[in-house]
Amino acid sequence: MSQGKATQNSPYKVDVEEGKTYFWCACGLSSKQPFCDGSHKGSDFNPVKYTAEKDGMVAFCGCRASGNSAMCDGTHRTLNND
């Protein structure tokens, strides 16, 4: 599968709730970033399920290049932004 469309060159910082499930947009086409709104339908993309282990702030990937799936791993800092 190809990489989804980058929606920003930084993470989406989201306050999550322990035990709650979130679906990260892998295609980059959702109007509800960083979460899926079904815009991937008809493509090879599927949302990525994330269940919060505890309450608190997490960083979802915005560049769609993270090696850590839905979570930001800092890859956006190494991308060419031209």
Helices and strands as residue ranges (DSSP letters): E 12-16, E 21-24, E 48-51, E 56-60, G 75-78
